[in-house]
Amino acid sequence: MAMNKQTKPESPIVWQPSNAAEACTLKQQLGEDGVFVAGGTLLRTWWEAGTARMPGHLIDISGISSMQTPITLASSSHDRQICQIGAAALLSEVRNDSYISTHYSLLTTAMKNIAAPSIRNLATLGGNVLSRVGDALPALIVYEAMLLWHDGQGAFEQPLAEWLLEAQANHAWKNRLLLAIILSPVDLSKQEGKYRLDVYHKVGRREVFTPSIATVAISAVVSAERHIVDMRLAVGGGQTMPKRLEHAERLLKGSKLDHSLLQTCYTSVLEHFHPVGDVFASESYRQKTAANLIVSELWKVMQLK
Ligand SMILES: Cc1cc2nc3c(=O)[nH]c(=O)nc-3n(C[C@H](O)[C@H](O)[C@H](O)COP(=O)(O)OP(=O)(O)OC[C@H]3O[C@@H](n4cnc5c(N)ncnc54)[C@H](O)[C@@H]3O)c2cc1C
């Protein structure tokens, strides 16, 4: 049963539900004055910066054991494994999981690029996703991740990309509890004469411990003749909501890699990626950084013997 741990009148009251249904009931009862907290690393920065007010009640979900499991595997209809990552799994646990690094290497690289160990040992994957600008997002978008929510009535799935768009328009999702992030199987089997490109880059003003200027995740399959068989591209960075670059994907897929295709791809990124600029890096600088990262990776594939 939920316990009231904190009674100091000026501090928020901290509730510790033991399961997801109880957490959702608390949220329904407390309304806007009750806020879910996982690692609290992001909420803390909002309170300190004054961009969010300290609520009267915190619903601490870090003790819900079913949400902490780094991965659960289930067989899909094609006899492949679907991977479910608990929303309260720590970034450090996700980073160190060998199944994730083998099958979803972009996510492992993303984890290595987030903050420092002290933060990664507190922060959760769910909190990173729900920040809407977290560095895990470009990798998860490329893997076409699904979100498993609990809305107080029951659990349901929603594509991550769909939620990102929905979250721009309304805040209804803030009443829901994110239970897990679901990843479909990735076909990693070696295909004769085909090359796999899986890269994740985060470029900041310094190498580590700095917000991203541009973050790029690429997952592609290229034939020996340099035809692009499959191409998924996602970009984000700073306060920009990450997204797939569908126009560039369409241009690239089925085409043969050559210098003119790289030029077209560069132009497409500039036209379709509209990052949020700030005093440190303008929109145009971020666009060019993302376009250069993508094109340079494709250029490297062109050079392969
Ligand atoms: C020094 C520092 C450096 C950082 N560097 C980076 C960085 O490099 N890259 C990066 O992406 N982020 C960075 N962050 C931001 C943050 O640490 C991460 O985004 C982290 O993953 C947030 O997870 P959390 O568990 O701490 O979230 P919390 O702070 O607990 O919650 C964040 C938001 O998500 C909601 N929430 C959390 N879990 C759930 C859930 N399961 N269901 C419903 N709502 C939920 C909360 O209500 C809140 O609105 C940094 C933070 C700090 C303090």
The ligand as an SDF file (V2000), in Angstrom:
LIG
                    3D

 53 58  0  0  0  0  0  0  0  0999 V2000
   23.6990   17.0570  -14.9610 C   0  0  0  0  0  0  0  0  0  0  0  0
   22.6830   16.4760  -15.9140 C   0  0  0  0  0  0  0  0  0  0  0  0
   23.0730   16.0810  -17.1710 C   0  0  0  0  0  0  0  0  0  0  0  0
   22.1400   15.5470  -18.0610 C   0  0  0  0  0  0  0  0  0  0  0  0
   22.5680   15.1570  -19.3050 N   0  0  0  0  0  0  0  0  0  0  0  0
   21.6800   14.6330  -20.1770 C   0  0  0  0  0  0  0  0  0  0  0  0
   22.1140   14.2130  -21.4680 C   0  0  0  0  0  0  0  0  0  0  0  0
   23.2940   14.2870  -21.8220 O   0  0  0  0  0  0  0  0  0  0  0  0
   21.1800   13.7050  -22.3190 N   0  0  0  0  0  0  0  0  0  0  0  0
   19.8600   13.5750  -21.9620 C   0  0  0  0  0  0  0  0  0  0  0  0
   19.0710   13.0860  -22.7720 O   0  0  0  0  0  0  0  0  0  0  0  0
   19.4320   13.9690  -20.7560 N   0  0  0  0  0  0  0  0  0  0  0  0
   20.2980   14.4920  -19.8510 C   0  0  0  0  0  0  0  0  0  0  0  0
   19.8660   14.8950  -18.6150 N   0  0  0  0  0  0  0  0  0  0  0  0
   18.4200   14.8630  -18.3220 C   0  0  0  0  0  0  0  0  0  0  0  0
   17.9340   13.6140  -17.5120 C   0  0  0  0  0  0  0  0  0  0  0  0
   18.8940   13.1850  -16.5950 O   0  0  0  0  0  0  0  0  0  0  0  0
   17.5770   12.4240  -18.3720 C   0  0  0  0  0  0  0  0  0  0  0  0
   16.6710   12.8090  -19.3930 O   0  0  0  0  0  0  0  0  0  0  0  0
   16.9570   11.2800  -17.5540 C   0  0  0  0  0  0  0  0  0  0  0  0
   16.8990   10.1140  -18.3260 O   0  0  0  0  0  0  0  0  0  0  0  0
   15.5840   11.5760  -16.9600 C   0  0  0  0  0  0  0  0  0  0  0  0
   15.1740   10.4160  -16.2400 O   0  0  0  0  0  0  0  0  0  0  0  0
   14.6310   10.5100  -14.7400 P   0  0  0  0  0  0  0  0  0  0  0  0
   14.2650    9.1250  -14.3330 O   0  0  0  0  0  0  0  0  0  0  0  0
   15.5720   11.2010  -13.8270 O   0  0  0  0  0  0  0  0  0  0  0  0
   13.3310   11.4070  -14.9700 O   0  0  0  0  0  0  0  0  0  0  0  0
   12.5210   12.2710  -13.9010 P   0  0  0  0  0  0  0  0  0  0  0  0
   13.2490   13.5320  -13.6170 O   0  0  0  0  0  0  0  0  0  0  0  0
   12.1370   11.4240  -12.7370 O   0  0  0  0  0  0  0  0  0  0  0  0
   11.1900   12.5560  -14.7550 O   0  0  0  0  0  0  0  0  0  0  0  0
   11.2300   13.2810  -15.9600 C   0  0  0  0  0  0  0  0  0  0  0  0
    9.7830   13.4840  -16.4670 C   0  0  0  0  0  0  0  0  0  0  0  0
    9.2020   12.2360  -16.8330 O   0  0  0  0  0  0  0  0  0  0  0  0
    8.0520   11.9350  -15.9980 C   0  0  0  0  0  0  0  0  0  0  0  0
    8.1700   10.4990  -15.7590 N   0  0  0  0  0  0  0  0  0  0  0  0
    9.3160    9.8020  -15.4780 C   0  0  0  0  0  0  0  0  0  0  0  0
    9.0770    8.4830  -15.5410 N   0  0  0  0  0  0  0  0  0  0  0  0
    7.7500    8.3290  -15.8420 C   0  0  0  0  0  0  0  0  0  0  0  0
    6.9110    7.1990  -16.0810 C   0  0  0  0  0  0  0  0  0  0  0  0
    7.3780    5.9450  -16.0310 N   0  0  0  0  0  0  0  0  0  0  0  0
    5.6030    7.4160  -16.4050 N   0  0  0  0  0  0  0  0  0  0  0  0
    5.0970    8.6810  -16.4770 C   0  0  0  0  0  0  0  0  0  0  0  0
    5.8530    9.7990  -16.2740 N   0  0  0  0  0  0  0  0  0  0  0  0
    7.1620    9.6240  -15.9590 C   0  0  0  0  0  0  0  0  0  0  0  0
    8.1790   12.8400  -14.7800 C   0  0  0  0  0  0  0  0  0  0  0  0
    6.9200   13.1560  -14.2310 O   0  0  0  0  0  0  0  0  0  0  0  0
    8.8560   14.0610  -15.3990 C   0  0  0  0  0  0  0  0  0  0  0  0
    7.8860   14.8510  -16.0700 O   0  0  0  0  0  0  0  0  0  0  0  0
   20.7670   15.4130  -17.6830 C   0  0  0  0  0  0  0  0  0  0  0  0
   20.3840   15.8000  -16.3880 C   0  0  0  0  0  0  0  0  0  0  0  0
   21.3110   16.3340  -15.5130 C   0  0  0  0  0  0  0  0  0  0  0  0
   20.8620   16.7250  -14.1310 C   0  0  0  0  0  0  0  0  0  0  0  0
  1  2  1  0
  2  3  1  0
  2 52  2  0
  3  4  2  0
  4  5  1  0
  4 50  1  0
  5  6  2  0
  6  7  1  0
  6 13  1  0
  7  8  2  0
  7  9  1  0
  9 10  1  0
 10 11  2  0
 10 12  1  0
 12 13  2  0
 13 14  1  0
 14 15  1  0
 14 50  1  0
 15 16  1  0
 16 17  1  0
 16 18  1  0
 18 19  1  0
 18 20  1  0
 20 21  1  0
 20 22  1  0
 22 23  1  0
 23 24  1  0
 24 25  2  0
 24 26  1  0
 24 27  1  0
 27 28  1  0
 28 29  2  0
 28 30  1  0
 28 31  1  0
 31 32  1  0
 32 33  1  0
 33 34  1  0
 33 48  1  0
 34 35  1  0
 35 36  1  0
 35 46  1  0
 36 37  1  0
 36 45  1  0
 37 38  2  0
 38 39  1  0
 39 40  1  0
 39 45  2  0
 40 41  1  0
 40 42  2  0
 42 43  1  0
 43 44  2  0
 44 45  1  0
 46 47  1  0
 46 48  1  0
 48 49  1  0
 50 51  2  0
 51 52  1  0
 52 53  1  0
M  END
$$$$
